[in-house]
Amino acid sequence: MLMILIQWCYFALTSFLTGFAALAPFQKNSAYRIRCAGSYMMAGLLVLNVYAEYFSLFSGVGLWANALAAAFDLCAAAVLRKRITAFLREWRSRTGKGKALLYLLLLLLFAYGSSRGYMHYDTGLYHAQAIRWIEEYGVVPGLANLHSRFGYNSAAFALCALFGGAGLTKYPMHCVAGFFALLCAVRCTGLLTLARRRRVRLTDFLYAGCIFYLVAVFRELVSPASDYFAMLILFWVVICWAELWESGEREPLPFCLLSLYLVYAATVKLSTAVLLVLALYPAVLLVQKIKERCAQGARPAAACLPVLGWLSLGFAVALPYLARNVLISGWLFYPFTFFDWFSVDWKLSKGYADSDAREIRAYAMQIFDVYKLDTPFSVWFPNWLKSQDRLDRLLVLAGWAALPVSALLAGCGVYRGAGGGPKKNGPKKRGSSQAGFPPLAFALLQACALLGFLFWQFGAPLVRYGYFYVLFLPLAAFGSLYVMAADAWEAYGRERRGSGRLGFYLFTGLLVAFLAYKGYNLIQMIRELGGQPYYIWQQDYGDDPAYTYEVDGVTIYVPTDRGQIGYSKFPSSPVEQDIELRGGTLRSGFRARKEK
């Protein structure tokens, strides 16, 4: 735990300086200003993750990668020292002693949760090995021939490799997921403003949903599983997006930056790409800016440059992920084979990739037979639902109950945004929006919640693959209804000169009960994990029994139960593979053995 706190200081410093330097050019000619240190850290983590992926294309991601990043941060701190000092002074003035104490408690809490707990099965299966490959070799052509799961290639593993200790610590560190969770928890302290504003917002429901997820995965943050990274990034993006909409922000910059996070999330876990629909909103804002500039006499080509710039940045975020995909498996989006563009000698066969994709769906649908994937929904869904834990089952049913509500709300948002609905004279009031959102933005939010849930349910409906989607839809639908009802009651109370705060008091009571219950859950988990001896160092990866075989003189480990292998027995494969080295060393990569 102590080593995690020390390493998180390094995370915070490098991510803040990197993020501040990366965002400085964007804020130079914009009226929008970032006032949250956590936002700079998240931006820095994105930049550092993409940097680690680019670095991995040429070398292992370890000490030298950290040294170059640290040198850049030192230069950035020297060049931007006045602006950084001014920001920190302002941030400190806005952060009282009470909030600072809360931040400290959250820091200790998540450092504790990240130091011990349940190591995800897939971490022992291939996560730890994938991270070690990046640490030592960067990327190796045909690595998926050794272990097909390496072909899934989450961008998060490159960041884990960058922050894995670079060989300077006693054990390899794996606490990046916990740092993401900490930043999300700090963001959820926005709930504290509820007492001051005395009005419920949809963002409050999203905060509560994120807290629910943080408690659900608290004992598993020790594991660098890509699912946790992806879900936490989505919670961060949607919460920030909703905050901007509720504040009436119309500047394209913050929405464009958040769209880059959505691209980043898709490189962490491809199933999150459906949320890129949100990027339609900044696209509309940029088109409006182009029209305004053209009306002011600007040349169309010059007016379109910002759009091209943002598209280029999105491509730059995705490029190293795509390159790694091709190098590892020969496919652009393994195990999906709809883009068959590359003919390389290390490419996994189409039949194998398609079979892998079907097995993922069959496992998630609790069918366990790839030849039964055409089973009607009315047959497999009831069996699948019965197999879920009771709480997960209730959440899924809440999502299905929210489907028609969300669709109706989206339709109302489109109707109001297109000019329908009652017209009111006088200044614009909050009631002219929907749940505090611009009508079309509200419709887009509901559409994203709908699409995400349906994409997950009919794709690979394993709850841990899409916990965000399972929570997001009922929160967006029923939360919007509650906010709209509370606003209507408040307006009625003003007209009758009554209180009109019933919605606020009811929500506050339910929120206190929810936080008390989740706090009790946390206390129970802390007590259960308290006997584990990880107060200095973090819990290490597993070290499971294995036997060996050789591939062209290179020793390969195989787990005796064909399952988990851990980190130390390297390199490994799940079974004895019929493969060969492409050259004389591991760095040359692997391919299927050629028939003689």
Disulfide bonds with the S-S distance in Angstrom:
none
